[in-house]
Each structure stands twice: as structure tokens, then as C-alpha cells.
Amino acid sequence: MIRPIIRDTFFLAQKSQETTKEDLPDVMNLVDTFIANRGSCVGMAANMIGVKKRFIVVEFMNQPLVMINPKITSKKDRYETEEGCLSLSGMRKTVRFRTITVSYQDTQFQKHSQTFTGFTAQIIQHEIDHCGGILI
């Protein structure tokens, strides 16, 4: 089900809790909302649809990639950039890393560890920040 985008910075600044199998309907709602907004975003976190849980969806190889309970386990090559956000207006400066490794679970709660680079790595870092209540 497509959900409205949350723009309340107080809500967005709160840390998210671990995701469980009981949260799968919300995960699917995030995917639906992401697909509906693909023209204006490349990633979304659960709190952007009003759910304080640790799951995100990002554009990866022209497909939505769901990451449940994502954690960055390594990062290399720091750089400064500017980003926008569907939940916030305008562009903001931030620091990112060109290469990251992320541990996460898929929708069957199978564990994965994967390395991402470039723009995909930047998107993932932005969405994981959302999970931690960090607004750019």
C-alpha cells in the first residue's frame, strides 16, 4: 500500500528499532511507496512512511533492493557532497564514503554482506542515516 511521505523533522530525527518478521507488511508498504515515487527518489527508509523500524529500499541495478536491519561494516574513501531528500526541502552538504560494505537481511531474513560503490553507496548511506535519526 502506498503511504504518504513524512516531512516532520521531529519524527524523522528519532532512531529506529530493529525490524522483525512481524514488520514485513510495512516493508512491502515501503517498497510500494518507493515504486510510486521512483521519478523523484532513489531510496527510502521506513521512517519516511511513518514506521520507526530499521529497513530501507534503494535503487540497485534498476530494481528495488530491500535491506532489513542494515549496518555499514566498513567504509573507505571519504568525500563531501550535497544531497536532497524526499522528506526535506533543499540540498544539504554531507560527508559520504565511495565504498562501503553493508550487512543486512533480505525479506526472508537471510543474512547478506555486500560491497557497494559510487552513487549506490551514497544512497545506502543516506537511508541508513535515516534509520539512525540523522537528517542531512
Contacts in CASP RR format, 6 or more apart in sequence:
PFRMAT RR
TARGET T0000
AUTHOR 0000-0000-0000
METHOD contacts of the structure
MODEL  1
MIRPIIRDTFFLAQKSQETTKEDLPDVMNLVDTFIANRGSCVGMAANMIG
VKKRFIVVEFMNQPLVMINPKITSKKDRYETEEGCLSLSGMRKTVRFRTI
TVSYQDTQFQKHSQTFTGFTAQIIQHEIDHCGGILI
1 28 0 8 1.000
1 29 0 8 1.000
1 32 0 8 1.000
2 29 0 8 1.000
2 32 0 8 1.000
2 33 0 8 1.000
2 36 0 8 1.000
3 29 0 8 1.000
3 30 0 8 1.000
3 32 0 8 1.000
3 33 0 8 1.000
3 49 0 8 1.000
3 50 0 8 1.000
4 49 0 8 1.000
5 33 0 8 1.000
5 37 0 8 1.000
5 48 0 8 1.000
5 49 0 8 1.000
5 86 0 8 1.000
5 87 0 8 1.000
6 12 0 8 1.000
6 47 0 8 1.000
6 48 0 8 1.000
6 49 0 8 1.000
6 50 0 8 1.000
6 87 0 8 1.000
7 87 0 8 1.000
7 88 0 8 1.000
9 88 0 8 1.000
9 135 0 8 1.000
11 47 0 8 1.000
11 50 0 8 1.000
12 47 0 8 1.000
12 48 0 8 1.000
12 87 0 8 1.000
12 88 0 8 1.000
12 130 0 8 1.000
12 133 0 8 1.000
12 135 0 8 1.000
13 133 0 8 1.000
13 134 0 8 1.000
13 135 0 8 1.000
14 47 0 8 1.000
14 52 0 8 1.000
14 133 0 8 1.000
15 52 0 8 1.000
15 131 0 8 1.000
15 132 0 8 1.000
15 133 0 8 1.000
16 45 0 8 1.000
16 46 0 8 1.000
16 47 0 8 1.000
16 52 0 8 1.000
16 53 0 8 1.000
16 54 0 8 1.000
16 130 0 8 1.000
16 131 0 8 1.000
16 132 0 8 1.000
16 133 0 8 1.000
17 52 0 8 1.000
17 53 0 8 1.000
17 54 0 8 1.000
18 53 0 8 1.000
18 54 0 8 1.000
18 69 0 8 1.000
19 27 0 8 1.000
19 46 0 8 1.000
19 53 0 8 1.000
19 54 0 8 1.000
19 55 0 8 1.000
19 68 0 8 1.000
19 69 0 8 1.000
19 105 0 8 1.000
21 109 0 8 1.000
23 51 0 8 1.000
23 53 0 8 1.000
23 55 0 8 1.000
24 107 0 8 1.000
26 46 0 8 1.000
26 49 0 8 1.000
26 51 0 8 1.000
26 53 0 8 1.000
26 55 0 8 1.000
27 46 0 8 1.000
27 55 0 8 1.000
27 66 0 8 1.000
27 68 0 8 1.000
27 107 0 8 1.000
29 49 0 8 1.000
29 51 0 8 1.000
30 44 0 8 1.000
30 45 0 8 1.000
30 46 0 8 1.000
30 48 0 8 1.000
30 49 0 8 1.000
30 51 0 8 1.000
30 55 0 8 1.000
30 56 0 8 1.000
30 57 0 8 1.000
30 66 0 8 1.000
31 57 0 8 1.000
31 64 0 8 1.000
31 66 0 8 1.000
33 44 0 8 1.000
33 48 0 8 1.000
33 49 0 8 1.000
34 41 0 8 1.000
34 43 0 8 1.000
34 44 0 8 1.000
34 57 0 8 1.000
34 64 0 8 1.000
35 64 0 8 1.000
37 44 0 8 1.000
37 86 0 8 1.000
38 59 0 8 1.000
40 86 0 8 1.000
41 86 0 8 1.000
42 58 0 8 1.000
42 59 0 8 1.000
42 119 0 8 1.000
42 123 0 8 1.000
43 56 0 8 1.000
43 57 0 8 1.000
43 58 0 8 1.000
43 59 0 8 1.000
43 123 0 8 1.000
43 126 0 8 1.000
43 127 0 8 1.000
44 56 0 8 1.000
44 57 0 8 1.000
44 86 0 8 1.000
44 127 0 8 1.000
45 55 0 8 1.000
45 56 0 8 1.000
45 127 0 8 1.000
45 128 0 8 1.000
45 130 0 8 1.000
45 131 0 8 1.000
46 52 0 8 1.000
46 53 0 8 1.000
46 54 0 8 1.000
46 55 0 8 1.000
46 56 0 8 1.000
46 130 0 8 1.000
46 131 0 8 1.000
47 130 0 8 1.000
47 131 0 8 1.000
47 133 0 8 1.000
48 86 0 8 1.000
48 87 0 8 1.000
48 130 0 8 1.000
54 68 0 8 1.000
54 69 0 8 1.000
54 70 0 8 1.000
54 131 0 8 1.000
55 66 0 8 1.000
55 67 0 8 1.000
55 68 0 8 1.000
55 69 0 8 1.000
55 70 0 8 1.000
55 131 0 8 1.000
56 66 0 8 1.000
56 67 0 8 1.000
56 70 0 8 1.000
56 124 0 8 1.000
56 127 0 8 1.000
56 128 0 8 1.000
56 130 0 8 1.000
56 131 0 8 1.000
57 64 0 8 1.000
57 65 0 8 1.000
57 66 0 8 1.000
57 67 0 8 1.000
57 127 0 8 1.000
58 64 0 8 1.000
58 65 0 8 1.000
58 67 0 8 1.000
58 120 0 8 1.000
58 123 0 8 1.000
58 124 0 8 1.000
58 127 0 8 1.000
59 65 0 8 1.000
59 120 0 8 1.000
59 123 0 8 1.000
60 116 0 8 1.000
60 120 0 8 1.000
66 106 0 8 1.000
66 107 0 8 1.000
67 102 0 8 1.000
67 104 0 8 1.000
67 105 0 8 1.000
67 106 0 8 1.000
67 124 0 8 1.000
67 127 0 8 1.000
68 104 0 8 1.000
68 105 0 8 1.000
68 106 0 8 1.000
68 107 0 8 1.000
68 109 0 8 1.000
69 104 0 8 1.000
69 105 0 8 1.000
70 102 0 8 1.000
70 103 0 8 1.000
70 104 0 8 1.000
70 124 0 8 1.000
70 127 0 8 1.000
70 128 0 8 1.000
70 131 0 8 1.000
71 102 0 8 1.000
71 103 0 8 1.000
71 104 0 8 1.000
71 128 0 8 1.000
72 100 0 8 1.000
72 101 0 8 1.000
72 102 0 8 1.000
72 124 0 8 1.000
72 125 0 8 1.000
72 128 0 8 1.000
73 101 0 8 1.000
73 102 0 8 1.000
73 103 0 8 1.000
73 113 0 8 1.000
74 100 0 8 1.000
74 101 0 8 1.000
75 97 0 8 1.000
75 99 0 8 1.000
75 100 0 8 1.000
75 101 0 8 1.000
76 97 0 8 1.000
76 98 0 8 1.000
76 99 0 8 1.000
76 100 0 8 1.000
77 97 0 8 1.000
77 98 0 8 1.000
77 99 0 8 1.000
78 95 0 8 1.000
78 96 0 8 1.000
78 97 0 8 1.000
79 95 0 8 1.000
79 96 0 8 1.000
79 97 0 8 1.000
79 98 0 8 1.000
80 93 0 8 1.000
80 94 0 8 1.000
80 95 0 8 1.000
80 96 0 8 1.000
81 93 0 8 1.000
81 94 0 8 1.000
81 95 0 8 1.000
81 96 0 8 1.000
81 122 0 8 1.000
82 91 0 8 1.000
82 92 0 8 1.000
82 93 0 8 1.000
82 94 0 8 1.000
83 91 0 8 1.000
83 92 0 8 1.000
83 94 0 8 1.000
83 122 0 8 1.000
83 126 0 8 1.000
83 136 0 8 1.000
84 90 0 8 1.000
84 91 0 8 1.000
84 92 0 8 1.000
84 136 0 8 1.000
85 92 0 8 1.000
85 126 0 8 1.000
85 135 0 8 1.000
85 136 0 8 1.000
88 135 0 8 1.000
88 136 0 8 1.000
92 136 0 8 1.000
93 136 0 8 1.000
94 126 0 8 1.000
94 136 0 8 1.000
96 121 0 8 1.000
96 122 0 8 1.000
96 125 0 8 1.000
96 126 0 8 1.000
97 121 0 8 1.000
97 125 0 8 1.000
98 117 0 8 1.000
98 118 0 8 1.000
98 121 0 8 1.000
99 115 0 8 1.000
99 116 0 8 1.000
99 117 0 8 1.000
99 118 0 8 1.000
99 121 0 8 1.000
100 115 0 8 1.000
100 116 0 8 1.000
100 121 0 8 1.000
100 124 0 8 1.000
100 125 0 8 1.000
101 113 0 8 1.000
101 114 0 8 1.000
101 115 0 8 1.000
101 116 0 8 1.000
102 113 0 8 1.000
102 114 0 8 1.000
102 115 0 8 1.000
102 116 0 8 1.000
102 124 0 8 1.000
102 128 0 8 1.000
103 111 0 8 1.000
103 112 0 8 1.000
103 113 0 8 1.000
104 111 0 8 1.000
104 112 0 8 1.000
104 113 0 8 1.000
104 114 0 8 1.000
105 111 0 8 1.000
105 112 0 8 1.000
106 112 0 8 1.000
116 124 0 8 1.000
126 136 0 8 1.000
129 135 0 8 1.000
129 136 0 8 1.000
END
